[in-house]
């Protein structure tokens, strides 16, 4: 599959963008006209640089407002077009994007538009240029690809064809199935963008909220399937207008973009009914992870974390035989405490591990996606674990699931205590706070590399603004990872992301566990009495049960027949623990209690203690 990307997708100068797109592995680029106009390099120098980098210059864009005008207006269009075509000759480009008229159209007539495109095609032919006509979702008269195809069909000119853009089609809810009725040779170019499913004006949606494939709610695999079945054999190109990508490192953004296209190629190939000649290939198969293997906390001094784990019934399993690392376990939950290379670092969540059915397949998949890899020294007698670096810097490991018992790497920890019974069963979920600029990239990282799914999205009120949250999970629920973006002002709290991370453990008896933890001196997060008064008002829980929850600081949620009981520890460094009990098939995260927790944590922090 030939790949391309519009230079508008990444930040920097035109030269920066070309270098970044080439390094990411794209075959070609669309030149966005404002990038060329602002560049000090001549068109000939841009052409030569692209050739040296191995990039084709696939599309010059955009040329606006070219049809549906009166004769005097069209004469001005022809003069403007001739200058553009001459410029394209200097660039060595042969395809220009012409958008349906937004600003100057006065004639709503397909024959008039077709005649003007035919005359434009005659002029373009003299310069060796073709025209790709695109229906903008907000076009004054032409806003549907089916109408743009009818105009192109009536124009009946070999230099006039279509550009199909997934955003303009899917944002309007138009059925893309009719693409298959368009002859493939008349589809001159295909542009792709994903987007969140929003209710807003389509122009603002397009200009600020497009995403790379796999990060939004559009069925891009289905869209590409229709295009391929029509017989299109040109490049698949990304055109993503997004405020975040225009501010981030161009090399990283371009690699992220290329990864999204590789993911989309795999999804399209798996969609079925694709022509055998279609240039799409599968990624190595990777089943969903079987569960969490471990979580790792790194700090210069992990003793306070050790005390917390001991108070809730974790067993110290000893120290690693070659590293300053200890292991604590309870049920299937494994917590690694790492003091290596952690000078002056407060406790924070540094890594997590997945158990997978085929570790080699995941490694091959990560390699083909060019996922950044993590390196840790492993000696000959130690179990090797492959790892990648998530966009937020978290290291994510994967290892072969054990058929029974514990994974092989556990045996590398020596002089620990015998395993004892615990109310803790496993890791229920891991909540990761994301820097604002990597949230969408993180979604793609987990879905593409580990076959996880992007599920619910929500906003949670905190004392300092809204926390945006998006859940990544395996279909079976063994892996649950809420990704959170804090309000910018919260970053003042002292970490790069502004909110602490946390690990939630699944328990058999959360009330008994809270009692045990209290008896052993563990400080739990204080929940205000107002919460329990409200709980009594909105539920039918017995008064004595609510009193017991209040005494222990346990919060409660209900979903149909299911119940969710959970409590939190105080934050140490950048980490806190949550202990949860799911009853009756409850499948959420107690989202209604999150504002209570965030407010309590704010009051428990340094600023809150000073005010009191």
C-alpha positions in Angstrom: 0.0 0.0 0.0 1.5 3.4 -1.0 1.2 5.9 1.8 1.1 9.7 1.8 0.5 12.5 4.3 -0.4 16.1 4.0 2.3 18.5 5.3 -0.4 20.2 7.4 -0.5 17.1 9.7 2.8 17.9 11.4 4.5 21.0 12.8 7.6 22.8 11.7 8.9 24.3 8.5 8.3 22.6 5.1 11.9 21.2 5.2 11.3 19.9 8.8 8.0 18.2 7.6 9.6 16.5 4.6 12.5 15.1 6.7 10.0 13.8 9.3 7.7 12.2 6.8 10.5 10.5 5.1 12.0 9.2 8.3 8.6 7.8 9.3 8.5 5.7 6.2 5.9 7.5 4.1 6.1 7.1 0.3 4.9 10.6 -0.5 3.4 13.8 0.7 0.7 16.3 -0.1 2.1 19.8 -0.3 -0.2 22.1 1.7 0.0 25.5 -0.1 0.6 27.7 3.0 3.6 25.5 3.8 5.2 26.2 0.4 4.3 29.9 0.4 6.1 30.3 3.8 9.2 28.4 2.8 12.4 30.2 1.8 13.3 27.3 -0.5 12.3 27.6 -4.2 9.9 25.1 -5.7 12.9 23.5 -7.5 14.8 23.1 -4.2 11.7 21.5 -2.6 11.4 19.1 -5.5 15.1 18.2 -5.2 14.9 17.7 -1.5 11.9 15.4 -1.8 13.7 13.4 -4.4 16.8 13.0 -2.2 14.5 11.8 0.7 12.7 9.3 -1.5 9.4 11.1 -1.3 7.0 11.6 -4.2 5.0 14.8 -4.3 1.5 13.4 -4.7 -1.0 16.3 -4.4 -0.8 20.1 -4.3 -3.6 21.5 -2.2 -6.0 23.2 -2.0 -7.3 25.3 -4.9 -10.6 26.7 -3.7 -13.8 28.1 -5.2 -13.3 27.1 -8.9 -16.8 26.2 -10.0 -20.4 27.3 -9.8 -19.5 30.9 -10.6 -20.6 33.3 -13.4 -18.5 33.7 -16.5 -16.6 36.8 -15.3 -15.7 35.0 -12.1 -14.6 31.9 -14.0 -12.2 33.9 -16.1 -10.5 34.9 -12.8 -10.5 31.3 -11.8 -8.7 30.3 -15.0 -6.0 33.1 -14.5 -5.4 31.9 -10.9 -5.3 28.3 -12.0 -2.8 28.9 -14.7 -0.4 30.4 -12.2 -0.9 27.4 -9.9 -0.3 24.9 -12.7 2.9 26.6 -13.7 4.1 26.4 -10.1 3.2 22.7 -10.0 5.4 22.2 -13.1 8.3 23.7 -11.2 7.6 21.3 -8.3 7.2 18.3 -10.6 3.7 17.7 -9.5 0.8 16.5 -11.6 -2.3 16.5 -9.3 -4.1 19.4 -7.7 -7.0 19.3 -5.2 -9.9 21.5 -6.2 -12.5 21.8 -3.4 -16.2 22.4 -4.0 -17.0 26.1 -3.8 -17.7 27.6 -0.4 -17.4 31.3 -0.9 -18.1 32.5 -4.4 -20.6 30.0 -5.9 -23.8 31.6 -7.2 -25.0 29.0 -9.7 -26.4 25.7 -8.3 -26.4 23.8 -11.5 -24.4 20.5 -12.2 -24.1 21.2 -15.9 -22.6 24.6 -15.2 -20.1 23.2 -12.7 -19.2 20.3 -15.0 -18.6 22.6 -17.9 -16.3 24.8 -15.8 -14.4 21.7 -14.6 -14.1 20.6 -18.2 -12.6 23.9 -19.3 -10.3 23.8 -16.2 -9.2 20.3 -17.3 -8.3 21.6 -20.8 -6.1 24.2 -19.2 -4.5 21.7 -16.8 -3.7 19.3 -19.6 -1.4 21.9 -21.2 0.7 21.8 -18.0 0.5 18.0 -17.5 -1.7 18.4 -14.5 -4.9 16.6 -13.4 -7.7 17.9 -11.2 -9.0 15.9 -8.2 -12.4 17.5 -7.3 -13.6 17.1 -3.7 -17.0 17.7 -2.1 -16.4 19.6 1.1 -18.8 18.8 3.9 -19.6 22.5 4.2 -19.6 23.3 0.4 -22.2 25.9 -0.6 -24.0 23.7 -3.1 -21.9 20.6 -3.4 -21.4 18.8 -0.1 -21.9 15.2 -1.0 -19.4 13.0 -2.8 -22.2 11.4 -4.9 -23.0 14.9 -6.3 -19.3 15.6 -6.9 -19.1 12.3 -8.8 -22.1 13.3 -10.9 -20.4 16.6 -11.8 -17.1 14.8 -12.7 -19.1 12.3 -14.8 -20.8 15.1 -16.7 -17.5 16.9 -17.2 -16.2 13.7 -19.0 -12.6 14.9 -19.1 -9.6 12.6 -18.7 -7.8 15.2 -16.5 -10.8 15.6 -14.1 -11.5 13.0 -11.4 -12.5 12.8 -7.8 -10.8 13.2 -4.4 -12.6 11.2 -1.7 -12.0 12.4 1.9 -13.3 10.1 4.7 -14.0 13.1 7.0 -16.2 14.9 4.5 -18.2 11.8 3.8 -18.5 10.2 7.3 -18.9 13.4 9.2 -22.1 14.1 7.3 -23.3 10.5 7.8 -23.3 9.8 4.1 -23.2 6.1 3.1 -19.9 5.3 1.5 -21.1 2.2 -0.2 -21.9 4.1 -3.4 -18.1 4.6 -3.8 -18.0 1.1 -5.3 -20.1 2.4 -8.2 -17.4 4.9 -9.2 -14.8 3.6 -11.7 -11.5 3.2 -9.9 -9.6 5.2 -12.6 -11.8 8.2 -11.9 -10.8 8.3 -8.2 -7.6 10.3 -8.4 -6.8 10.6 -4.7 -8.1 9.4 -1.3 -7.6 11.3 2.0 -8.2 9.8 5.4 -8.9 11.2 8.8 -10.6 9.8 11.9 -12.5 11.9 14.4 -14.3 11.7 17.7 -18.1 11.6 17.3 -19.1 15.1 18.2 -22.2 17.3 17.9 -20.8 20.6 16.5 -20.6 22.5 13.3 -18.7 20.4 10.8 -16.2 23.1 9.8 -14.9 23.5 13.4 -15.0 19.8 13.8 -12.9 19.4 10.7 -10.4 22.2 11.5 -9.6 21.3 15.1 -10.6 17.7 15.9 -9.5 15.3 13.2 -7.5 12.4 14.4 -5.3 9.7 12.9 -6.9 6.3 12.1 -7.8 4.2 15.1 -8.2 7.2 17.5 -11.8 8.3 16.7 -15.2 6.8 16.0 -15.2 6.5 12.2 -15.3 3.2 10.4 -12.2 3.8 8.3 -11.6 0.2 7.6 -15.0 0.0 6.0 -14.4 3.2 4.1 -11.1 2.0 2.7 -12.7 -1.3 1.8 -15.3 0.5 -0.4 -12.4 2.4 -2.1 -10.4 -0.7 -2.8 -13.4 -2.6 -4.2 -14.0 0.4 -6.6 -10.6 -0.4 -8.0 -8.6 2.5 -6.6 -4.9 1.8 -6.7 -3.3 5.1 -5.7 -1.9 6.2 -2.3 -3.9 6.3 0.9 -3.1 9.7 2.4 -3.6 11.3 5.8 -5.1 14.8 6.0 -5.5 15.6 9.7 -6.2 19.1 11.0 -5.6 18.9 14.7 -4.4 21.7 17.1 -2.2 19.2 19.1 -0.3 17.8 16.2 0.6 21.3 15.1 2.5 21.8 18.3 4.3 18.5 18.9 7.6 17.2 17.5 7.2 16.6 13.8 9.3 13.4 13.8 7.3 11.8 16.5 4.0 12.9 15.0 4.9 11.6 11.6 5.9 8.2 13.0 2.6 8.1 15.0 0.8 8.9 11.7 2.5 6.2 9.8 1.8 3.7 12.6 -1.9 4.6 12.3 -1.9 3.8 8.6 -0.3 0.4 9.2 -2.9 -0.3 11.8 -5.7 0.7 9.3 -4.2 -1.5 6.6 -4.4 -4.5 8.9 -7.9 -3.7 9.9 -8.9 -3.3 6.3 -7.3 -6.6 5.3 -9.2 -8.4 8.1 -12.5 -6.8 7.0 -13.0 -9.3 4.2 -14.2 -8.9 0.6 -11.1 -7.0 -0.4 -9.8 -7.7 -3.9 -7.0 -10.2 -4.0 -4.9 -7.6 -5.8 -5.4 -4.9 -3.1 -2.0 -3.9 -1.6 -3.0 -4.4 2.0 -1.2 -6.7 4.4 -2.0 -8.2 7.8 0.0 -7.4 10.9 1.2 -10.4 12.9 -1.7 -11.8 14.9 -1.9 -10.7 18.5 -4.7 -11.9 20.8 -5.8 -9.7 23.7 -3.5 -10.0 26.8 -4.6 -12.7 29.2 -4.1 -10.3 32.2 -1.8 -8.0 34.0 1.6 -9.7 34.7 2.9 -7.0 37.2 3.0 -3.3 38.0 6.2 -1.6 38.8 6.8 1.3 41.2 10.1 3.1 41.0 11.6 5.3 43.7 14.8 6.1 45.4 13.3 4.7 48.6 10.3 2.3 48.4 10.0 1.6 52.1 6.8 3.6 52.6 5.2 1.6 49.7 6.4 -1.6 51.3 4.6 -0.7 54.5 1.4 0.0 52.6 1.5 -3.3 50.8 2.2 -5.3 54.0 -0.8 -3.7 55.7 -3.2 -5.0 53.1 -1.8 -8.5 53.0 0.8 -8.6 50.3 3.6 -11.1 50.8 7.3 -10.0 50.4 8.7 -12.5 47.9 12.3 -11.4 48.2 14.9 -9.3 46.4 16.1 -9.9 42.8 19.3 -11.7 42.7 21.1 -9.1 40.6 19.2 -5.8 41.0 17.9 -3.6 43.8 14.4 -4.7 43.1 11.9 -6.5 45.3 8.7 -8.4 44.6 5.4 -8.3 46.5 2.4 -10.6 45.7 -1.2 -11.1 46.7 -3.3 -13.6 44.8 -2.4 -13.1 41.1 -1.4 -9.4 41.7 2.4 -8.8 41.5 4.0 -5.5 42.5 7.6 -4.9 41.7 9.4 -2.2 43.7 12.5 -0.8 41.9 15.1 1.4 43.5 17.6 1.1 40.5 18.5 4.3 38.7 15.9 6.2 40.8 18.0 8.9 42.6 15.8 11.6 44.0 12.7 10.1 42.5 9.5 9.9 44.5 7.4 6.7 44.2 5.7 6.6 40.7 4.3 4.0 38.4 7.2 3.3 36.0 6.0 0.1 34.2 3.3 -2.5 33.8 3.4 -6.0 32.3 0.9 -8.0 30.3 0.6 -11.8 30.1 0.1 -12.7 26.5 -0.6 -16.0 24.7 2.1 -15.5 22.1 4.9 -13.2 23.2 6.8 -13.6 19.9 3.8 -12.5 17.9 3.4 -9.4 20.0 7.1 -8.6 19.5 6.8 -9.0 15.7 3.7 -6.8 15.7 5.4 -4.1 17.8 8.4 -4.2 15.5 6.4 -3.8 12.3 4.5 -0.9 13.9 7.9 0.7 14.7 6.8 1.0 18.4 9.6 2.5 20.5 11.3 -0.2 22.5 12.4 -0.2 26.1 15.8 -1.7 27.1 16.7 -3.2 30.4 19.8 -5.2 31.1 19.0 -8.9 31.3 21.6 -11.5 32.3 21.9 -15.0 30.8 20.1 -16.8 33.6 17.2 -14.3 33.7 13.9 -14.4 31.9 13.9 -12.0 28.9 10.9 -9.7 28.7 10.2 -7.6 25.7 9.0 -4.0 26.3 7.9 -0.9 24.5 7.7 2.7 25.7 4.2 4.1 25.8 3.7 7.7 24.6 3.6 8.9 28.3 6.9 7.2 29.1 5.5 4.2 30.9 7.3 1.0 30.0 5.0 -1.8 28.9 6.3 -5.3 29.1 4.9 -8.5 27.7 5.7 -12.1 28.6 4.4 -15.5 27.8 1.4 -16.6 30.0 2.2 -19.4 32.4 0.0 -22.5 31.8 -0.3 -22.8 35.5 1.4 -21.2 38.6 3.5 -18.1 38.4 5.5 -16.8 35.5 9.2 -17.9 35.2 10.7 -14.5 36.1 9.2 -14.7 39.7 11.9 -17.4 40.5 14.6 -14.7 40.1 13.5 -13.2 43.5 15.2 -14.8 46.5 14.9 -15.1 50.3 11.2 -14.1 50.4 8.4 -15.2 52.7 6.1 -18.1 51.9 2.9 -17.0 50.0 0.0 -16.4 52.4 -3.7 -16.2 51.8 -5.0 -12.8 50.9 -8.4 -11.0 50.2 -6.7 -9.6 47.0 -7.3 -11.5 43.8 -5.6 -9.6 41.0 -5.0 -6.3 39.4 -8.4 -4.9 38.5 -7.3 -1.9 36.5 -4.4 0.6 36.2 -5.2 4.3 35.8 -2.6 6.3 33.9 -2.5 10.1 33.7 -1.5 11.4 30.3 0.3 14.6 29.3 -2.3 16.5 27.2 -0.4 16.2 24.0 -0.2 12.3 23.9 -3.7 11.2 24.8 -4.7 10.2 21.2 -1.3 8.7 20.5 -1.6 6.5 23.7 -5.0 5.2 22.5 -3.4 4.1 19.3 -0.4 2.6 21.1 -2.5 0.3 23.2 -5.1 -0.6 20.5 -2.6 -1.2 17.7 0.2 -3.0 19.6 -1.9 -5.1 22.0 -5.2 -5.6 20.3 -7.0 -3.7 23.1 -10.1 -1.6 22.4 -11.0 2.0 23.1 -14.2 1.9 25.1 -16.0 4.6 27.1 -15.0 8.2 27.3 -16.1 10.7 30.0 -15.3 13.9 31.8 -15.0 14.0 35.6 -15.2 17.2 37.6 -12.2 18.0 39.9 -11.7 21.0 42.1 -9.4 22.5 39.4 -11.3 21.7 36.2 -12.5 18.7 34.1 -10.5 15.5 33.9 -10.9 13.9 30.5 -10.9 10.1 30.8 -10.9 7.3 28.2 -10.9 3.6 28.9 -8.7 1.1 27.0 -9.7 -2.5 27.7 -9.6 -6.1 26.5 -12.9 -7.5 25.3 -12.9 -10.0 28.1 -12.1 -7.3 30.8 -8.9 -8.8 32.0 -7.1 -5.6 31.1 -8.6 -2.2 32.0 -6.6 1.0 31.6 -8.4 4.3 32.1 -6.3 7.1 30.5 -6.8 10.5 32.1 -5.8 14.0 31.0 -5.7 16.6 33.8 -6.8 20.2 33.5 -3.6 22.3 32.7 -3.7 24.1 36.0 -3.4 20.8 37.9 0.1 20.4 36.6 1.1 22.9 39.3 0.7 20.0 41.7 4.3 19.0 41.0 4.2 16.2 38.4 4.5 16.3 34.7 0.9 15.2 34.3 -0.6 16.9 37.4 -2.6 13.9 38.7 -1.3 10.8 40.5 -1.4 7.4 38.9 -3.1 4.5 40.6 -3.4 0.8 40.7 -6.7 -0.9 41.6 -6.8 -4.4 43.1 -9.7 -6.7 42.8 -10.7 -8.1 46.2 -13.1 -10.7 47.6 -14.1 -8.7 50.7 -13.3 -5.1 50.6 -14.9 -4.3 53.9 -12.8 -6.9 55.7 -9.7 -5.6 53.9 -10.4 -2.0 54.9 -10.8 -3.2 58.5 -7.5 -5.1 58.3 -5.7 -2.1 56.8 -7.0 0.3 59.5 -5.9 -2.1 62.2 -2.4 -2.3 60.7 -2.1 1.5 60.6 -2.7 2.2 56.9 -4.0 5.7 56.3 -6.9 5.7 53.9 -8.2 8.7 52.0 -10.8 10.5 54.1 -14.3 10.7 52.5 -16.6 13.6 53.7 -19.7 12.9 55.7 -21.7 14.7 53.0 -21.0 11.9 50.6 -22.7 9.3 52.9 -25.7 11.6 53.6 -26.2 11.8 49.8 -25.7 8.0 49.5 -28.5 7.5 52.0 -30.8 9.8 50.1 -30.2 8.3 46.6 -30.1 4.6 47.6 -32.1 2.1 49.6 -29.0 0.8 51.5 -29.7 0.1 55.2 -28.7 2.8 57.6 -26.3 0.5 59.5 -24.6 -0.5 56.2 -24.0 3.1 55.3 -22.7 3.8 58.7 -20.2 1.0 58.3 -19.1 2.3 54.9 -18.6 5.8 56.5 -16.6 4.4 59.3 -14.2 2.7 56.9 -14.1 5.3 54.2 -15.6 3.0 51.6 -17.5 4.5 48.6 -20.2 2.7 46.7 -21.7 2.6 43.2 -24.5 0.6 41.7 -25.2 -0.4 38.1 -28.4 -2.4 37.5 -28.0 -5.5 39.7 -24.3 -4.9 40.2 -22.6 -3.2 43.1 -19.1 -1.7 43.4 -17.4 -1.1 46.7 -14.0 0.6 46.8 -11.6 2.6 49.0 -8.4 4.5 48.4 -5.1 5.0 50.2 -3.5 8.4 50.6 -1.1 9.4 47.8 2.6 8.7 48.3 4.8 10.5 45.7 2.8 10.1 42.5 1.0 6.9 43.3 -2.0 5.7 45.4 -3.8 2.3 45.6 -7.5 1.5 45.2 -9.1 -1.7 46.4 -12.3 -2.8 44.7 -15.0 -5.4 45.0 -17.3 -6.1 42.1 -20.6 -7.8 42.7 -23.3 -9.0 40.4 -21.6 -8.3 37.1 -20.8 -4.6 37.8 -18.5 -3.5 34.9 -17.7 0.2 35.5 -15.2 2.2 37.6 -17.4 4.1 40.0 -17.2 7.2 37.9 -19.7 9.0 40.1 -17.4 8.7 43.0 -14.3 10.1 41.1 -15.2 13.8 41.8 -15.4 12.9 45.6 -12.0 11.2 45.4 -10.4 14.1 43.4 -11.7 16.6 45.9 -10.5 14.6 48.9 -7.1 14.2 47.3 -6.9 17.9 46.7 -7.7 18.6 50.3 -5.2 16.0 51.4 -2.4 17.5 49.3 0.1 20.2 50.5 -2.2 23.1 49.6 -5.2 21.6 51.4 -3.2 20.9 54.6 -1.9 24.5 54.7 -5.4 25.9 54.4 -6.6 23.8 57.3 
